[in-house]
Amino acid sequence: MTTKLYVGNLAFQTTGQDLQQLFAQAGTVESASIVEDRDTGRSRGFAFVEMSTSEEANSAIAQFNGKELAGRMLKVNEAKPRENRAGGGRGFGGNRGGFGGNRDRDSNRRPEPRW
């Protein structure tokens, strides 16, 4: 079973291939993907690397957490499961108030006009 690692504090010019080569020193790399900004396509400074076993993942954490790559100290740890983000992260909907409200509670009210 593969283990996914979070790799943070990356230099913006670091590529997935750079990470693949580096982490291959600790074992079999299933995938290495740099997270990019949706609008600009530029690196966001972190990535996810999947190692084929948890032993290899632990070895990678031990070898590379705090190691310097391209002038930056890497932060490497086991990736946490992604949180479910309601409302798309733009501040609308979800349980944070704002626009939308509680549809069940407001169902017998007339909607406010929008202008």
N, C-alpha and C positions, 0 to 999 in steps of 0.2 A: 504494500500500500504506500502511495506517495505521501510525502510530507511537504507542505508548502511553507516557505520561509519568506518573511518580510525583510527587505534590504533597504535601509534608509540612509539618508545623508549622501546620496550619490552626486557626483559632478554631473552637470547637465549634458556633457559630451559623452558620458558612458553609454555604451550600446548593450543590447541584449547579448551579442556575441562576446563582448568583454566579460560579462557576468558568467556566461556559459563556460568560457575558458577558465576563469578563476575558480568557480565552484566545482569544476570537474576534478580539481585537485583533491576534493573531499569525497568524491564518489560520482555516481551516475546522475547527470542532470536531465530530468525529463523535459523541463521548459524553463526559460528565463525571459520574462517580459517586463520591459520598462513601462511604467504608467505615464501616459502623455496627457497634456491638457487637451480637453475636447475642442476648444476653439482654435488654439494656436498650433497644436501638434507638437509642442515643445515638451521635453521631459519635465515631470513634476518633481524629480529628485528622489524617487523611490521606485522599487521594483518588487516583483515576486519571483522566487526561484523555487521550482519543485524538484525535490530530490527523491530518488526511487525508494529509499527506506528511511525509517526514523533514525537508525544508527548513523547513516550518512548525513542526515540533516543535523543531528547533534554534533557530529564531527565538523561540519561546515560552520555551525554557530561558534564552536570552540576556536576554530582556526581564523575566522574572518571578522567576528564581532570586535570592533576596535582597531581593525587593521586599516592602514592607509591605502586608498586607491585614488589615483589622480588628485592627490593633495587633500583628500577628505577622509575623515575617520568613519568607516562604515559602521552602521548599526544593523546587526543581524539577529533576528529572533524568530520563533515560530509564529506564523501568521495567525491572527485571530479571525474567527468567522466574521463575514461581512454583516454589519448591522442593517436591518431593514429600515430604510429611510422613507418615511411617509411624506407625500407631497413633493417629491422630487428635489428636496433640499433648497427650494427657492423661497421659502417663507410663507407659502400659501397652503392652507389645508392642514391635515394632520391633527394632532391634539394640542396645537400651540395657539389656538384662538385665531384672530385675524379673519381673513375672508373665508367664506364657506359655512362656518358655524356647524352646529350639530343638526343634521338634516332630520333626525327623528323628533327631536324636541320642537323644531320649527316647522314641522310638516303642515300644521293647520294655520299657519300665518301666511299672509300674502307676502310675496318677495318685495323687498325694497326696490324702488326704481333705480336704475343705473344711469347716471348721466355724466 
